[in-house]
Amino acid sequence: MTVLVVGGAGYVGSHAVRALVAAGARVVVLDDLSTGHRALVPGGVPLHVGPLEDRERVIELLTREQVRAVVHCAACSLVDESASNPRKYFERNCGGVLALAGAMLDAGVTDIVLSSSAAVYGDAARELDEDHPRRPDSVYGVTKAFAEDVLLAYRSHGLRSVALRYFNAAGADRSGEIGEDHRHETHLVPIVLDAALGVRDAVTVFGTDYPTRDGTCLRDYVHVSDLADAHVRAIEHLRGSGESLQLDLGSTTGTTVYEVIAAVEAVTGHRVPLRPGERRAGDPARLVTSSRRAEQVLGWRAQRSEILTIVEDAWRWHRRLRAM
């Protein structure tokens, strides 16, 4: 079976590509390389460079490669940027999913796994699950909720989907070959590791007065390898005639900003300099999920998502990256 991974040269997408290959799938990647890296696509996996919005080209690719399922990991994903440049997010995230879903239907491909986000929930004072109302409070979250709604609405056209709501993806492949390497880094774990390495002079803590145990934002960190495993299981679910649904993917435990910093200091042995900052627009105080439904439906559980394991794997990758 051939699976097309859109955004397969990116952070989560490249890990999903490797997991699918290991599971026996033939994988093809489509990526415009605006944020992805050609080097993250493993040898033997065809890489087609181009925009997702080129619908005719996508139809031709799906048909020529005899694709049977799609993993959609291509989207703009910065909460603060989505507030300052909403047009970019609506055009790319909403326009992209519409173009892809339409191309799939025209090519006769019916199964898709969507990279969604905990941002569809907005702020939440308690542990989340999929029955919690979606109340996105960022443009990014709104566009992810829109993508989920499009795929569910297209069930009437025969499209079947699993939307995987990522919580905070982090970590790196245990082999040390691939990891988190964004051109404009906004994720906390690599930022703190860069500060430990001396690449950054300090880590800005955006808000210290949130209603959490130490005043900093509380997040559910999930290892990128665990996320990759969920994509394989979601494809298998759909190919086995499973129903369309949305699933939270988290570790079920929350870690604050200060606790991530402490974990980095423990793993690296380096002190991390800090500077206080103002709260960022669209940043909820708390996002933690149960992931019970993913376990029930997919048999999925986070295996490597304890914060020290995440940091250890990411530290191995970052030291290798900075030594190159």
Secondary structure, DSSP 8 states (H G I E B T S, - for coil): -EEEEETTTSHHHHHHHHHHHHTT-EEEEEE--SS--GGGS-TTS-EEES-TT-HHHHHHHHHHTTEEEEEE------HHHHHH-HHHHIIIIIHHHHHHHHHHHHHT--EEEEEEEGGGS---SS-B-TTS-----SHHHHHHHHHHHHHHHGGGGT-EEEEEEE-EEE---TTSS-----SS---HHHHHHHHHHTSSS-EEEE-S-SSSSSSS-EE-EEEHHHHHHHHHHHHHHHHTT---EEEEE--S--EEHHHHHHHHHHHH-----EEEE---TT--SEE-B--HHHHHHH----SS-SHHHHHHHHHHHHHHHHH-
